[in-house]
Amino acid sequence: MTATPQERMLISRLEQGDDEALKEAIATFGAVVFGMAAAVVKDMGVAEEIAQDTFLAVWMKPGAFDPEKGSLRAFLLRIAIYKAIDRVRQQEARRERERATVLDRSNDVEEKPDTLMVEEKDRVEAALDQLTEVQRQIVMLTFFGGRTCREAAEELGIPEGTAKTRLRNALIKLRRLQGEI
């Protein structure tokens, strides 16, 4: 399916630098581009950034669209999908680097078994054992796994607010166990 005459005209206006054409493209295709990005990244804020980046890419290089190869809608969706996949890959790579850093740090601790560190480790483990399972999960993911509350909530399949509440309750309990409150 090739581009419609309206899409061809819209791209022609974009090539001429017509700001109103960009507004029209966003009004026409913004929701579907955002929806596609949100379906891939599962984060509304990131999906909004991807949608903006998609329209910016078309604004910067409107000539990249070939009306003979398909519709403008399909072209925009392909850009959004590629950008969303790139973002997911970047986030996964960042998480892997963070996990590797956490593991490296824990290996450093294990390589230098200082009596005080062993005692501290035992205290932390004993305190963690006093938490409920859901509290322990959120602490392990955020503090030892390097994840944000949002990432931990997604991994656990719970709302972000629930994750924050569990983390808060866990920290209060840990402080009490350590005699800080």
RACOR-V213350 format. One record per helix or strand of 2 or more residues. SS is the DSSP state (alpha for helix, beta for strand). FROM is the first residue (numbers start at 1). LEN is the number of residues. If there is no record, write none. Layout:
# RACOR-V213350
ss->SS from->FROM len->LEN
ss->SS from->FROM len->LEN
This chain:
# RACOR-V213350
ss->alpha from->5 len->11
ss->alpha from->19 len->23
ss->alpha from->44 len->17
ss->alpha from->62 len->3
ss->alpha from->72 len->40
ss->alpha from->115 len->15
ss->alpha from->133 len->12
ss->alpha from->149 len->8
ss->alpha from->160 len->18
